[in-house]
């Protein structure tokens, strides 16, 4: 882990909301999802917040390290229609060994649309790939 990785690290990221990021776009083949209003989907909002956390860590991890999401506690409190730009603001609140806790918020220019906490874990690429290979071998053996 780099010395540049300290609590208080802040980052912002923006995304334009289009049709593919709306609730019907989450599962386009499901008629129940297809019938939902075309507003920014919770699933995509959470993913976008994760993206902002990952982006905040760019250049701050070891060469064979990356992070995976391990916990999400986020509310989605306002709808965002197509055409708006959503900005995610993240702050690294705590480092507990390999666990990183982020405070996350998203705003669409009119409303706070989501906020909460997100935890990511720093993992080593080699160990992660070995674990996936073992798991895949179990599936193939059954």
C-alpha positions in Angstrom: 0.0 0.0 0.0 1.3 3.5 -0.9 1.9 6.2 1.7 -0.5 8.4 -0.4 -3.4 6.3 0.8 -4.6 8.1 3.9 -8.0 9.0 5.5 -9.3 12.3 4.2 -8.6 11.4 0.5 -11.4 12.9 -1.5 -12.5 12.4 -5.1 -15.3 13.6 -7.4 -16.6 11.9 -10.6 -19.5 12.9 -12.9 -21.6 11.0 -15.3 -24.4 12.0 -17.8 -27.5 10.0 -17.3 -28.8 8.4 -20.5 -31.4 5.6 -21.2 -29.0 2.7 -20.6 -28.5 3.9 -17.0 -32.2 3.8 -16.1 -34.2 1.2 -14.2 -35.5 -0.5 -17.5 -31.8 -0.8 -18.5 -30.9 -3.0 -15.5 -32.7 -6.0 -16.8 -34.1 -5.0 -20.2 -35.5 -8.5 -21.0 -37.6 -8.5 -17.8 -41.1 -7.0 -18.4 -41.4 -5.7 -14.9 -38.2 -3.7 -15.2 -39.1 -2.6 -18.7 -42.3 -1.1 -17.3 -40.5 1.0 -14.7 -39.9 4.7 -15.1 -36.8 5.7 -17.0 -34.9 7.2 -14.0 -31.3 6.6 -12.8 -31.3 3.1 -11.4 -30.2 2.4 -7.8 -28.0 -0.4 -9.1 -26.2 2.0 -11.5 -25.9 4.7 -8.8 -24.2 2.2 -6.4 -21.9 1.1 -9.2 -21.1 4.7 -10.1 -20.2 5.4 -6.4 -18.0 2.3 -6.5 -16.4 3.6 -9.7 -15.6 6.9 -7.9 -13.9 5.0 -5.1 -11.9 3.0 -7.5 -10.9 6.1 -9.4 -9.9 7.8 -6.1 -7.4 4.9 -5.5 -5.7 5.2 -8.9 -1.9 5.2 -8.5 -2.2 4.7 -4.7 -2.0 0.8 -4.6 0.8 -1.6 -5.3 1.4 -2.8 -8.8 -0.3 -6.1 -8.3 -3.1 -4.8 -6.1 -6.7 -3.7 -6.8 -9.8 -3.4 -4.7 -13.1 -5.3 -4.6 -16.4 -4.0 -3.0 -17.2 -5.9 0.2 -20.0 -3.8 1.8 -22.6 -1.3 0.7 -24.9 0.8 3.0 -26.3 3.4 0.7 -29.7 5.1 0.5 -31.2 6.2 -2.8 -33.4 9.2 -1.8 -34.4 11.0 -5.0 -35.1 10.2 -8.6 -33.0 11.5 -11.5 -34.4 11.7 -15.0 -32.4 11.2 -18.2 -30.4 14.2 -19.3 -29.1 15.1 -15.8 -25.5 14.9 -14.8 -24.8 13.0 -11.5 -21.7 13.8 -9.5 -20.4 11.3 -6.9 -18.3 12.6 -4.1 -16.3 10.1 -2.1 -14.0 10.4 1.0 -11.8 7.7 2.4 -12.8 7.7 6.1 -10.9 4.9 7.5 -8.2 2.2 6.7 -8.5 -1.0 8.7 -5.7 -3.3 7.5 -6.8 -4.1 3.9 -10.3 -2.7 4.4 -11.0 0.8 3.1 -14.2 2.7 4.3 -15.6 5.4 2.1 -18.3 8.0 2.8 -20.2 8.3 -0.5 -22.7 10.9 -1.8 -24.3 11.6 -5.1 -26.1 14.8 -6.4 -27.9 15.5 -9.6 -27.6 19.3 -9.6 -31.1 19.5 -8.1 -31.1 17.0 -5.2 -28.9 14.9 -3.1 -29.9 11.5 -4.6 -27.9 9.1 -2.5 -25.5 8.8 0.4 -24.0 6.2 2.7 -20.9 4.2 3.2 -19.0 1.7 1.1 -16.2 -0.7 2.0 -13.6 -2.0 -0.4 -10.8 -4.5 0.3 -7.3 -4.4 -1.2 -6.5 -7.7 -2.8 -3.4 -9.2 -4.5 -4.1 -10.1 -8.2 -2.2 -13.4 -8.0 -4.1 -14.7 -4.9 -7.4 -13.5 -6.3 -6.8 -15.3 -9.6 -5.8 -18.5 -7.8 -9.0 -18.4 -5.7 -11.1 -18.0 -8.8 -9.3 -20.9 -10.6 -10.0 -23.2 -7.6 -13.6 -22.1 -7.5 -14.0 -22.7 -11.2 -12.4 -26.1 -10.9 -15.1 -27.1 -8.3 -17.8 -26.1 -10.7 -16.3 -28.1 -13.5 -15.9 -31.2 -11.2 -19.6 -31.3 -10.3 
